[in-house]
Amino acid sequence: MADRITELSLEAVMGERFGRYSKYIIQERALPDIRDGLKPVQRRILFAMNQDGNTYDHPYRKSAKSVGNVMGNFHPHGDSSIYEAMVRLSQNWKVREPLIDMNGNNGSIDADPPAAMRYTEARLSKISGEILTDLDKETVDMVLNFDDTTYEPTVLPSRIPNLLINGATGISAGYATEIPPHNLKEISQALIYLLSHPNATIKQLMRYVKGPDFPTGGIIQGLDGIQKAYETGRGKIIVRAKTIISDLKGGKKKIEITELPYEVIKANLVKKIDDIRLNKEVAGITEVRDESDREGLSVVIELNKDANATGILTYLFKKTDLQISYNFNMVAIHNQRPVHVSLRDGLEAFLDFRKEVVLKRSAYELAKAQARQHIVEGLIRMLSILDEVVATIRASKNRKDATQNLITAFAFTQQQAEAIVTLQLYRLTNTDVTQLEQEFADLKAKIDRLQLILDDEATLNAVISDEIKAIVKDYATPRLSVIEAEVENLVIDNSVMISEENVAVLISRNGYFKRSSLRSHQASGNENGLAEDDVVVLESTLNTTQHLYMFTNKGNVIYRAVHELPEMRWKDSGEHFSQQLSNWSSDEVILKVIVVDDLAGQGTFVLATNDGYIKQTALSDLQPSRTYKKKTIVAMKLKTAASYIVDIDYVTTSIDVDVLLLSHDSFALRYSLDEVPVVGARTSGVRSMDLKGEDEVVRALLIRDKKQQVAITAMNGAFKYMPVKEITPSSRARKGVAIFTQKKTVAYHVATATLFDDQVKALSILTNRYQLQELQLSDYHGSQRVGNGQYVVDIEKNGTPWMIKPLTLTTTNA
């Protein structure tokens, strides 16, 4: 007993067992054979139905009967997997040439399940007969089935290149296959060409095989991908639906989908498009209807009167399965090994197989013809001595004795003698020697032809070519899929993604943002939902087609299209940027919001920091990145951890624009914006002002009109305003000029400042304690550059000035 026990490691046992299992499922389950293009379950279904006489020229039989025969005799697996394989072979939206003719519900392009096998009926389709023909002529090897009770073929002697015509899909251990369907006529023409041109290149074969031909039609884009797949067995193409844009009444339009990409589920696609309509991802879709019937597929997308039909269709191509990528992975079993199959490999393997089948068939038919010729020769000779033959048979004791007597008396062979003895009596009287001589001549001609096929390769090729042409004549159908050489680059027109309307927008300093309908904004009064310690940076009526650039004190910028802002009631606080941005800092605040109408504009952003750096960055350098909804974009690189942005502005031209810098120690420097270079986003810029000691820049303002005035508040509550011409233009990186006269007992440090023009009649000052104070300019006189103004803010009671801005009828920016 001990001798029968072998010690093995778990790794060795598992490796060996899994290796055998993998080999089994690769060869015997998931991958098709390169010769007949069938997986074992498919081959067994066709063979069992053919054995049962369940062919196209006989009535349908219950699918359950066929499944039972397959499972009981050849395929010891679940009945559901067998029935599923049978159903797929019958679905004309899955295979280019259905091999099973099923009567009843065999599923649908909407992925509806087929009826149970007890309800459906099936039989082999006519073209399946071409796969099974000559099976009884010893053309393929037969092996014992799983329980050694009967034989089954290892491959079917197919006359059609089923691997390429119907394609294949499957997954096994370490291997997967994805072979698209092709057009029968195109593949057949390539076979005939390759038969006479054995060294044909892929490009030459592609004169006939244009590309895949999906049963659902559609448009295939990417000739390079097709050629690569045909050369290597791997490649990628784009498959898109066929669509028609047409007019409706009232100036409306509709998009009608008449063909879908291969294996796209129509019901899911219709639902996805309808979800896009409901979620208003695209502006202009009013209704989505599935109008498909027995006449054909039709999905109608009805559009608004002014909708951009082409733009909407492009969006749907990009966002739905109206356009998909199809990846070739042409793997098949060749010489009992899984290999990647090029177009030439697939065609060559089929032709080699056909030669083998035709040779075996010819040898089989030759042996039969020679045997019959030998018998006919004996019968002809018998008729010439009929009376003696009859007398010899009558004088014999039994059949065996009669056979031996004929051999002895007349030198007939064993086969001839047995044939004569077995002849019925009436045949002796009716047998015409002329008919036998004609049959003998016919048999001789047949034998000569079969011998020629076996001996001459050119004749063999001619036979194969004629058979392929006969298949084309009987079964060829027009191409369904249209092929376009280039893949269209889909660029979504943003105008179709949004419904153009005016909305109320609010962005706060602390990072809350929202949009509301104008109706909600008007109904809310002055209640905007913000906390008491928050400040409005932008409150304005904007269009959903506009864009926002929101700059923070950390040198970052947040991009959002107006239509992307969360829509809610105006009384709600809104959504916080920390909910969307992974790199939002707790001490980060929004300083400025700049509204841009067109992202392709030519403007530049001007950014300045407290530690004396300034730069211009082009709008083109701050385009939204792929991850803009998850992370802020770097707008300016800060020098130190203590650095921060003090001001941001946007200009479309730097001509006649000056920079006005105000420092904490009450210095002002003015120079042309042309002195500030335009650089990239991830840069610090250049020196803006020569700062001494602990001084830092407080504001960086842009003077666009030389008639403007500047209003300045000091940390001690003083306020003054003066024309900007009081500050003489200088050059960048200078110290600047004093704008307050410092006193021994009182220090004047700039708190904040703003520019205004003649139309402004009042200013508002916000303190660091969130106290708001309004100033009527008519109550104060303009000052000179070194004047100290008047005290207007009680800093002990209300806090120090923090922000100052002009008061206008519509407040837009801080």
C-alpha positions in Angstrom: 0.0 0.0 0.0 2.9 2.3 0.9 4.3 1.9 -2.6 1.2 3.4 -4.1 1.5 6.7 -2.1 3.6 9.4 -3.7 4.5 12.6 -1.8 4.1 15.7 -3.9 4.1 19.4 -3.0 0.9 21.3 -3.1 2.5 23.7 -5.7 3.4 20.7 -8.0 -0.1 19.2 -7.7 -1.9 22.5 -8.3 0.4 23.4 -11.1 -0.1 20.1 -12.9 -3.8 20.0 -12.4 -4.4 23.6 -13.4 -2.2 23.1 -16.4 -4.4 20.2 -17.6 -7.5 22.2 -16.8 -6.2 25.2 -18.7 -5.3 23.0 -21.7 -8.8 21.5 -21.7 -10.7 24.8 -21.6 -8.4 26.4 -24.2 -8.7 23.5 -26.7 -12.1 22.1 -25.8 -14.3 25.0 -24.8 -13.5 28.7 -25.4 -11.5 29.1 -28.5 -12.6 28.2 -32.1 -10.7 25.9 -34.4 -9.0 27.7 -37.3 -10.3 25.2 -39.8 -14.1 25.2 -39.3 -14.2 28.3 -37.1 -16.3 26.4 -34.4 -15.9 25.9 -30.7 -16.5 22.3 -29.5 -20.0 23.0 -28.3 -21.0 24.6 -31.6 -19.5 21.8 -33.6 -21.4 19.2 -31.4 -24.7 21.1 -31.8 -24.4 21.0 -35.6 -23.2 17.4 -35.7 -25.9 16.1 -33.4 -28.7 18.0 -35.3 -27.4 16.7 -38.6 -27.3 13.1 -37.2 -30.9 13.6 -36.1 -32.0 14.7 -39.6 -32.8 18.1 -38.2 -31.8 19.9 -41.4 -33.2 22.9 -43.2 -35.3 20.7 -45.6 -37.2 19.1 -42.7 -39.7 20.5 -40.2 -38.6 22.3 -37.0 -38.0 20.3 -33.9 -38.1 21.3 -30.3 -34.9 22.9 -29.2 -35.0 20.9 -26.0 -34.7 17.7 -28.0 -31.6 18.9 -29.8 -30.0 20.2 -26.5 -30.8 16.8 -24.9 -29.1 14.9 -27.7 -26.0 17.1 -27.6 -25.8 16.9 -23.8 -26.4 13.2 -23.6 -24.1 12.1 -26.4 -21.4 14.7 -26.9 -21.2 17.6 -24.5 -21.5 16.7 -20.8 -22.1 20.2 -19.5 -25.1 22.2 -18.5 -28.1 22.4 -20.8 -28.2 26.2 -20.4 -24.7 26.6 -21.9 -25.6 24.4 -24.9 -28.9 26.2 -25.5 -27.2 29.6 -25.1 -24.7 28.6 -27.8 -27.5 27.3 -30.0 -29.4 30.6 -29.6 -26.3 32.7 -30.5 -25.9 30.7 -33.7 -29.4 31.7 -34.7 -29.2 35.4 -33.9 -28.8 37.4 -37.1 -27.6 40.5 -35.2 -24.7 38.4 -33.6 -23.5 36.3 -36.5 -23.2 37.3 -40.1 -24.6 33.9 -41.5 -26.8 32.2 -38.9 -26.1 28.4 -38.7 -29.3 27.6 -36.8 -32.8 28.4 -38.0 -34.9 29.0 -34.9 -38.6 29.3 -34.8 -39.9 31.3 -31.8 -38.4 33.9 -29.5 -34.6 33.7 -29.8 -33.9 37.0 -27.9 -33.5 40.4 -29.4 -31.0 43.2 -30.0 -32.4 44.7 -26.8 -30.8 41.8 -24.9 -34.2 40.3 -24.1 -33.6 36.7 -23.1 -34.8 33.9 -25.5 -37.8 31.8 -24.6 -37.1 28.5 -22.8 -35.9 25.7 -24.9 -39.2 23.8 -24.4 -41.0 26.6 -26.3 -38.7 27.2 -29.2 -38.0 25.1 -32.3 -34.9 24.8 -34.3 -33.3 23.2 -37.3 -30.0 23.6 -39.2 -30.0 26.5 -41.7 -29.2 25.8 -45.3 -25.6 27.2 -45.1 -24.9 24.8 -42.2 -25.3 22.0 -44.7 -22.1 23.4 -46.4 -20.2 22.9 -43.1 -21.4 19.4 -42.7 -21.2 18.2 -46.3 -18.9 15.2 -47.0 -18.9 14.3 -43.4 -19.8 10.7 -44.3 -16.9 10.4 -46.7 -14.1 9.9 -44.2 -12.9 13.5 -44.7 -12.2 14.2 -41.0 -11.0 12.2 -38.0 -13.7 10.8 -35.7 -13.0 10.2 -32.0 -14.9 8.5 -29.2 -17.3 10.6 -27.3 -17.0 11.2 -23.5 -18.4 7.8 -22.5 -17.0 5.8 -25.5 -20.5 5.0 -26.8 -20.3 6.7 -30.2 -18.0 8.8 -32.3 -17.8 12.5 -33.0 -15.7 14.6 -35.4 -12.7 16.5 -34.3 -13.5 19.1 -36.9 -16.3 19.6 -39.5 -15.4 19.5 -43.2 -16.6 23.0 -43.8 -16.8 24.5 -47.3 -17.2 28.0 -45.9 -14.5 29.9 -44.0 -16.7 30.2 -40.9 -14.0 31.5 -38.6 -13.8 34.8 -40.6 -17.4 35.0 -41.8 -19.1 34.6 -38.4 -16.2 35.6 -36.2 -15.8 34.4 -32.6 -15.6 35.7 -29.1 -14.5 33.8 -26.0 -12.3 33.9 -22.9 -10.3 31.0 -21.5 -7.3 30.6 -19.2 -4.8 33.2 -20.3 -6.4 33.6 -23.7 -9.2 35.6 -25.2 -10.4 35.9 -28.7 -12.3 38.6 -30.6 -12.7 37.9 -34.3 -15.2 40.1 -36.1 -17.6 38.8 -38.8 -16.8 39.4 -42.4 -18.6 39.3 -45.7 -18.8 35.9 -47.3 -18.2 37.1 -50.9 -15.2 39.2 -49.9 -13.5 36.3 -48.0 -14.3 33.9 -50.8 -12.8 36.2 -53.4 -9.6 36.5 -51.3 -9.5 32.7 -51.0 -9.6 32.3 -54.8 -6.9 34.9 -55.3 -4.7 33.3 -52.6 -5.2 29.9 -54.2 -3.7 31.2 -57.5 -1.2 33.6 -55.8 0.3 31.7 -52.8 2.7 34.6 -52.1 0.0 37.3 -51.9 0.6 40.1 -49.4 -1.9 41.5 -46.9 -2.4 44.6 -49.1 -3.2 42.5 -52.1 -5.7 40.4 -50.1 -7.3 43.6 -48.8 -8.3 44.5 -52.3 -11.0 41.9 -51.7 -11.4 41.9 -47.9 -12.2 45.5 -47.2 -12.7 45.0 -43.5 -15.2 43.4 -41.1 -18.8 43.3 -42.1 -20.9 43.4 -39.0 -24.4 41.9 -39.1 -25.8 45.1 -37.6 -24.1 47.2 -40.3 -22.8 50.5 -39.0 -19.8 52.6 -40.1 -16.2 51.4 -39.6 -13.5 54.0 -39.3 -9.7 53.4 -39.3 -8.2 51.6 -42.3 -4.8 51.5 -40.5 -6.3 49.6 -37.6 -7.8 47.1 -40.0 -4.5 46.6 -41.8 -2.6 46.2 -38.5 -5.2 43.6 -37.4 -4.9 41.7 -40.6 -1.1 41.7 -40.4 -0.7 40.8 -36.7 -4.1 39.6 -35.4 -4.4 42.6 -33.2 -5.8 46.0 -34.0 -8.3 48.7 -33.2 -11.1 50.2 -35.2 -14.0 52.6 -34.5 -17.5 51.5 -35.1 -20.3 54.0 -35.2 -24.0 54.0 -35.8 -25.6 55.1 -39.1 -27.6 58.2 -38.5 -29.8 60.6 -40.5 -30.5 64.2 -39.7 -33.8 65.3 -41.2 -36.3 68.1 -40.8 -39.6 68.0 -38.9 -42.6 70.4 -38.9 -42.2 73.8 -37.3 -38.5 74.1 -38.1 -37.5 71.3 -35.8 -35.1 68.5 -36.6 -34.6 64.9 -35.7 -31.7 62.4 -35.6 -32.7 58.9 -36.7 -30.5 56.0 -35.9 -30.9 53.2 -38.4 -27.9 50.9 -37.6 -26.0 50.3 -34.4 -22.4 49.3 -33.7 -21.8 45.6 -33.3 -23.1 44.0 -30.0 -24.5 47.3 -28.7 -27.7 46.7 -26.7 -30.3 49.0 -28.2 -32.5 49.3 -25.1 -29.5 50.4 -23.0 -28.4 52.9 -25.6 -31.9 54.5 -25.8 -32.0 54.7 -22.0 -28.6 56.4 -21.9 -29.7 59.0 -24.5 -32.9 59.6 -22.5 -30.9 60.0 -19.3 -28.8 62.6 -21.1 -32.0 64.4 -22.0 -33.4 64.2 -18.5 -30.1 65.4 -16.9 -29.9 68.2 -19.4 -26.3 67.2 -20.3 -27.1 68.4 -23.8 -29.4 71.3 -24.6 -32.0 70.7 -27.3 -33.2 67.1 -27.0 -37.0 67.0 -26.5 -37.8 63.3 -26.9 -36.1 59.9 -27.5 -38.3 57.2 -29.1 -37.6 53.6 -30.2 -39.6 53.1 -33.4 -38.0 49.8 -34.4 -40.4 47.2 -35.9 -40.2 44.2 -38.2 -39.2 46.5 -41.0 -36.0 47.5 -39.3 -34.2 49.5 -36.6 -35.2 53.1 -35.9 -34.4 55.2 -32.9 -35.6 58.8 -33.2 -34.1 61.7 -31.2 -36.3 64.7 -31.6 -34.7 68.1 -31.2 -35.8 71.7 -30.3 -36.3 74.3 -33.0 -32.9 76.0 -32.6 -30.9 72.9 -31.5 -27.5 72.2 -33.1 -28.2 68.8 -34.5 -24.7 68.1 -35.7 -23.2 69.2 -32.4 -25.7 67.1 -30.4 -24.9 64.0 -32.6 -21.1 64.6 -32.0 -21.8 64.7 -28.3 -23.8 61.4 -28.4 -21.0 59.7 -30.5 -18.5 60.8 -27.7 -20.6 60.0 -24.7 -22.7 56.9 -25.6 -22.4 53.6 -27.5 -23.4 55.3 -30.7 -19.7 55.0 -31.3 -17.5 52.3 -29.8 -13.9 51.0 -30.1 -13.6 47.4 -31.4 -10.4 45.6 -30.7 -9.3 42.7 -32.8 -7.8 39.8 -30.9 -7.8 37.1 -33.5 -6.9 33.9 -31.6 -7.8 30.4 -32.7 -6.6 26.9 -32.2 -4.1 25.9 -34.9 -2.4 22.6 -34.8 -3.8 22.1 -31.3 -2.2 25.4 -30.1 -3.7 28.8 -29.5 -2.2 31.3 -32.0 -2.8 34.9 -33.1 -4.2 34.7 -36.6 -3.5 37.1 -39.3 -5.8 37.4 -42.4 -3.4 35.4 -44.5 -3.0 32.8 -41.7 -6.8 32.3 -41.5 -7.2 32.1 -45.3 -4.2 29.8 -45.7 -5.3 27.4 -42.9 -8.7 27.1 -44.5 -7.3 26.4 -47.9 -4.9 23.8 -46.5 -7.8 22.2 -44.7 -10.0 22.2 -47.8 -7.2 20.6 -49.8 -7.0 17.9 -47.1 -10.7 17.4 -47.1 -11.0 17.2 -50.9 -8.1 14.8 -51.1 -9.7 12.5 -48.5 -13.1 12.8 -50.2 -11.6 12.0 -53.6 -9.7 9.0 -52.2 -12.9 7.8 -50.6 -14.9 8.3 -53.8 -12.2 6.8 -55.9 -12.2 3.6 -53.8 -16.0 3.4 -54.0 -15.9 4.0 -57.8 -13.2 1.5 -58.4 -15.1 -1.1 -56.3 -18.2 -0.5 -58.3 -16.4 -0.5 -61.6 -15.0 -3.9 -60.7 -18.5 -5.2 -60.0 -19.9 -3.7 -63.2 -17.1 -5.3 -65.2 -18.1 -8.7 -63.7 -21.8 -8.2 -64.5 -21.0 -7.3 -68.1 -19.0 -10.5 -68.4 -21.8 -12.5 -66.7 -24.3 -11.3 -69.3 -22.2 -12.8 -72.0 -22.3 -16.3 -70.4 -25.7 -15.8 -68.6 -27.0 -19.4 -69.3 -23.8 -21.1 -67.9 -23.8 -18.8 -64.9 -27.5 -19.6 -64.1 -26.8 -23.3 -64.6 -23.8 -23.1 -62.2 -25.8 -21.3 -59.6 -28.7 -23.8 -59.8 -26.3 -26.7 -59.5 -24.9 -25.2 -56.3 -25.9 -26.3 -52.8 -26.1 -22.9 -51.2 -25.0 -19.3 -51.6 -21.5 -19.9 -50.4 -21.1 -22.9 -52.7 -22.5 -20.8 -55.6 -20.0 -18.1 -55.0 -17.1 -20.5 -55.0 -18.4 -22.4 -58.1 -18.5 -19.1 -60.0 -15.0 -18.2 -59.0 -13.8 -21.7 -60.0 -15.7 -22.1 -63.2 -15.5 -18.6 -64.7 -12.6 -16.9 -62.8 -14.8 -14.2 -61.3 -13.3 -12.4 -58.3 -14.8 -12.8 -54.8 -16.5 -9.4 -55.0 -17.9 -10.1 -58.5 -19.1 -13.5 -57.6 -20.9 -12.3 -54.5 -22.5 -9.5 -56.5 -23.8 -12.0 -59.1 -25.2 -14.4 -56.5 -27.0 -11.6 -54.7 -28.7 -10.4 -57.8 -32.4 -11.0 -57.7 -33.9 -13.2 -60.4 -35.9 -10.4 -62.1 -32.7 -8.4 -62.5 -31.2 -11.1 -64.7 -34.0 -10.7 -67.1 -34.1 -6.9 -67.1 -30.4 -6.1 -67.0 -29.3 -4.4 -70.2 -25.7 -4.8 -71.1 -25.8 -1.3 -72.8 -26.7 0.3 -69.5 -23.9 -1.5 -67.7 -21.4 -0.5 -70.4 -22.5 3.1 -70.0 -22.1 2.9 -66.2 -18.7 1.4 -66.7 -17.7 4.3 -69.0 -19.0 6.8 -66.5 -17.2 5.2 -63.7 -14.0 5.2 -65.7 -14.4 8.9 -66.4 -15.1 9.5 -62.7 -12.1 7.4 -61.7 -9.8 9.3 -64.1 -11.1 12.7 -62.7 -10.6 11.6 -59.1 -7.2 10.3 -59.8 -6.3 13.5 -61.5 -7.4 15.5 -58.4 -5.2 13.2 -56.3 -2.2 13.5 -58.6 -2.4 17.1 -59.9 -2.4 20.1 -57.6 -3.7 22.4 -60.3 -6.8 20.2 -60.7 -7.2 20.1 -56.9 -7.1 23.9 -56.7 -9.6 24.2 -59.5 -12.0 21.9 -57.6 -11.6 24.0 -54.5 -12.1 27.2 -56.5 -15.2 25.9 -58.2 -16.7 24.9 -54.8 -16.0 28.4 -53.3 -17.6 30.0 -56.4 -20.6 27.8 -55.9 -20.9 28.9 -52.3 -20.7 32.6 -53.3 -23.4 32.1 -55.9 -25.8 30.5 -53.4 -25.1 32.5 -50.3 -23.4 35.8 -51.0 -25.1 38.9 -49.6 -24.2 42.6 -50.0 -21.9 44.3 -47.6 -23.7 45.8 -44.6 -20.9 47.9 -42.9 -19.5 51.0 -44.5 -15.8 51.5 -44.2 -14.1 54.9 -43.9 -10.4 55.3 -44.1 -9.9 57.9 -41.3 -11.1 58.0 -37.8 -13.0 61.2 -37.2 -11.7 63.3 -34.4 -14.7 64.1 -32.2 -14.6 67.6 -30.8 -17.6 68.5 -28.7 -19.1 71.9 -29.3 -19.7 73.1 -25.7 -22.7 75.1 -26.9 -24.7 71.9 -27.3 -24.0 70.8 -23.7 -25.8 73.6 -22.1 -29.1 75.3 -22.3 -28.3 79.0 -22.9 -29.9 81.1 -20.2 -29.2 83.8 -17.7 -28.7 82.8 -14.1 -27.7 84.4 -10.8 -24.2 83.4 -9.7 -22.6 83.8 -6.3 -19.0 83.1 -5.3 -17.8 83.8 -1.7 -14.4 84.5 -0.3 -14.5 81.5 2.0 -15.1 79.2 -1.0 -18.9 78.7 -1.4 -20.3 78.8 -4.9 -23.7 78.3 -6.5 -26.0 79.4 -9.3 -29.8 80.0 -9.1 -32.6 80.9 -11.4 -33.3 84.6 -11.6 -36.7 83.9 -10.1 -35.2 82.4 -7.0 -32.7 85.2 -6.7 -35.5 87.8 -6.9 -37.7 86.0 -4.4 -34.9 85.7 -1.8 -34.6 89.4 -1.1 -31.2 90.2 0.4 -30.8 86.7 1.9 -27.9 84.9 0.1 -27.3 82.1 2.6 -23.7 83.0 3.5 -22.3 83.0 7.0 -21.7 86.4 8.8 -17.9 86.0 8.5 -18.1 85.4 4.7 -17.8 88.0 2.0 -19.3 88.0 -1.5 -16.6 88.0 -4.2 -18.9 87.7 -7.1 -22.7 88.2 -7.3 -23.9 88.7 -10.8 -26.3 87.7 -13.5 -24.3 85.6 -16.0 -25.1 83.4 -19.0 -24.6 79.6 -18.8 -22.2 79.8 -21.8 -19.7 82.0 -19.9 -16.6 80.8 -17.9 -15.3 81.6 -14.5 -11.6 81.8 -13.3 -11.5 82.0 -9.5 -8.1 83.0 -8.1 -7.0 82.2 -4.6 -4.5 83.7 -2.2 -2.3 80.6 -2.6 -1.6 81.3 -6.2 -4.1 78.8 -7.5 -7.0 79.2 -9.9 -10.3 77.2 -10.1 -12.0 77.0 -13.5 -15.7 76.3 -13.9 -18.1 76.9 -16.7 -21.1 78.7 -15.4 -23.4 75.8 -16.3 -21.2 73.5 -14.2 -21.9 75.4 -11.0 -24.3 73.6 -8.7 -27.9 74.8 -9.1 -29.8 75.5 -5.9 -32.0 78.0 -4.2 -30.5 81.4 -3.6 -31.2 81.2 0.1 -28.9 78.1 0.3 -25.3 78.6 1.2 -24.1 76.7 -1.8 -21.4 74.0 -2.3 -17.9 74.4 -0.9 -14.9 73.9 -3.0 -13.4 71.5 -0.5 -16.1 69.1 -1.5 -14.7 68.9 -5.0 -11.1 69.8 -4.8 -8.6 67.4 -3.2 -5.9 70.0 -2.7 -8.0 72.8 -1.2 -6.3 74.3 1.9 -8.1 75.2 5.0 -6.6 78.7 4.9 -7.3 79.2 1.2 -9.7 82.0 0.1 -11.1 83.3 -3.2 -9.7 86.7 -4.0 -11.0 87.5 -7.4 -13.4 86.0 -9.9 -12.9 86.9 -13.6 -15.7 86.1 -16.1 -14.5 85.1 -19.6 -16.8 84.8 -22.6 -14.5 82.8 -24.8 -11.7 80.4 -23.7 -10.0 81.0 -27.0 -9.6 84.7 -26.2 -6.2 86.5 -26.4 -6.2 88.1 -23.0 -3.7 87.8 -20.1 -4.1 87.6 -16.4 -2.0 90.0 -14.3 -1.0 88.6 -10.9 0.9 90.3 -8.1 2.1 89.1 -4.7 2.7 90.7 -1.3 6.4 90.1 -1.4 6.9 92.2 -4.6 6.5 89.9 -7.6 4.3 90.5 -10.7 3.7 88.7 -14.0 1.3 88.3 -16.9 0.1 84.8 -17.9 -1.9 84.2 -21.1 -5.4 82.8 -20.9 -4.2 80.0 -23.2 -1.8 78.9 -20.5 -4.6 78.5 -18.0 -6.9 76.3 -20.0 -8.8 73.8 -17.9 -6.9 70.5 -17.5 -8.3 67.0 -17.6 -8.6 67.0 -13.7 -9.8 70.6 -13.3 -12.9 69.4 -11.4 -10.7 67.6 -8.8 -7.7 69.9 -8.4 -6.9 73.6 -8.5 -4.6 74.8 -11.3 -1.4 76.6 -10.4 -1.6 80.2 -11.7 1.5 81.6 -10.0 4.4 80.0 -8.2 4.9 81.7 -4.8 8.4 82.3 -3.5 7.9 81.4 0.2 5.3 80.0 2.5 4.5 83.5 3.7 3.9 84.7 0.2 0.3 85.3 -1.1 -1.5 86.9 -4.0 -2.8 90.4 -3.4 -4.4 91.2 -6.7 -5.5 89.7 -10.0 -6.8 91.4 -13.1 -7.5 90.5 -16.7 -6.6 92.6 -19.8 -7.1 92.0 -23.5 -4.3 94.5 -24.3 -1.5 96.1 -22.3 -1.5 99.3 -24.5 -2.2 102.4 -22.4 -2.6 100.3 -19.2 -0.5 101.2 -16.1 0.2 99.2 -13.0 -0.3 101.0 -9.7 1.3 99.3 -6.6 0.6 100.5 -3.1 2.8 99.2 -0.2 2.0 98.9 3.5 4.6 101.6 4.3 2.6 104.1 2.1 4.6 104.0 -1.1 3.1 104.1 -4.5 4.7 103.0 -7.8 3.2 103.5 -11.2 4.6 102.1 -14.5 3.4 100.7 -17.8 2.0 97.2 -17.9 4.2 96.6 -21.0 7.2 96.3 -18.5 5.6 93.2 -17.0 6.5 90.1 -19.1 4.0 87.4 -20.2 5.3 84.1 -18.8 3.9 80.7 -18.0 1.6 79.6 -15.2 4.2 77.8 -13.0 6.5 80.8 -12.7 7.0 83.6 -10.1 7.3 86.5 -12.5 9.6 89.5 -12.0 10.2 92.1 -9.3 7.3 94.5 -9.1 8.5 97.0 -6.5 11.6 97.7 -4.4 10.4 96.9 -0.9 12.5 97.9 2.1 12.6 96.1 5.4 9.3 94.5 6.4 7.3 96.5 3.8 5.0 94.5 1.5 2.6 95.2 -1.4 -1.0 95.8 -0.3 -2.7 96.4 -3.6 -1.8 96.1 -7.3 -4.3 98.0 -9.4 -4.5 98.5 -13.2 -5.1 102.0 -14.5 -7.1 101.8 -17.8 -8.2 105.5 -17.9 -5.8 108.3 -16.9 -8.8 110.2 -15.6 -9.5 107.7 -12.9 -9.0 108.4 -9.2 -7.7 106.3 -6.4 -9.3 106.0 -3.0 -7.0 104.9 -0.2 -7.7 103.9 3.5 -5.1 103.7 6.2 -4.8 101.3 9.0 -5.6 104.1 11.4 -9.0 104.8 9.8 -8.0 107.7 7.6 -9.4 108.0 4.1 -8.5 110.1 1.1 -8.9 110.1 -2.7 -6.9 111.8 -5.5 -6.4 111.6 -9.3 -4.0 108.9 -10.4 -2.1 111.6 -12.2 -0.8 112.7 -8.8 1.4 109.6 -8.9 4.0 110.2 -11.6 4.8 107.2 -13.9 8.1 105.6 -13.2 9.7 102.2 -14.0 9.2 98.7 -12.6 11.1 97.6 -9.5 11.5 101.1 -8.1 10.7 102.2 -4.5 8.0 104.6 -5.6 6.7 107.8 -4.0 5.2 108.5 -0.6 1.4 108.9 -0.5 0.9 109.9 3.1 2.9 112.4 5.2 4.1 110.5 8.2 3.8 112.2 11.6 5.8 111.6 14.7 2.8 110.6 16.8 0.7 108.9 14.1 1.9 106.3 11.5 0.0 106.1 8.2 0.0 102.5 6.7 -2.0 101.6 3.7 -4.9 99.2 4.5 -6.6 99.0 1.1 -7.4 101.0 -2.0 -9.5 101.0 -5.1 -9.8 102.9 -8.4 -13.0 104.6 -9.5 -14.2 107.0 -12.3 -16.4 110.0 -12.4 -19.6 108.0 -12.5 -19.1 106.7 -9.0 -20.7 108.8 -6.3 -20.1 106.7 -3.2 -17.7 104.1 -1.7 -18.2 101.4 0.9 -15.5 100.3 3.4 -15.6 96.9 5.0 -13.6 96.4 8.2 -12.0 93.3 9.6 -14.9 93.0 12.0 -17.3 92.8 9.0 -18.7 96.3 9.7 -19.8 98.1 6.5 -19.5 101.9 6.2 -20.7 104.0 3.2 -19.0 107.2 2.1 -20.6 109.8 -0.1 -17.8 111.3 -2.2 -19.6 114.7 -2.2 -18.9 114.9 1.6 -15.1 114.8 1.0 -12.6 116.9 -0.9 -10.0 115.4 -3.2 -6.5 115.3 -1.8 -3.0 115.7 -3.0 -0.4 112.9 -3.1 1.1 113.6 0.3 -2.2 114.6 1.9 -3.4 112.5 4.9 -7.2 112.9 4.3 -9.7 112.6 7.0 -10.6 110.0 9.6 -13.7 108.1 8.7 -13.5 104.8 10.5 -13.5 104.4 14.2 -11.0 101.5 14.4 -11.6 101.0 18.2 -15.3 100.4 17.7 -15.6 99.0 14.2 -12.1 97.6 13.4 -9.5 98.4 10.8 -10.4 99.0 7.1 -10.1 95.7 5.1 -11.8 96.3 1.7 -13.0 99.4 -0.1 -15.0 99.4 -3.3 -17.1 101.7 -5.4 -20.9 101.5 -4.8 -22.8 100.9 -8.0 -26.4 99.9 -8.8 -25.2 96.3 -9.6 -22.5 94.8 -7.5 -20.3 92.4 -9.4 -16.8 92.0 -8.0 -15.0 92.7 -4.8 
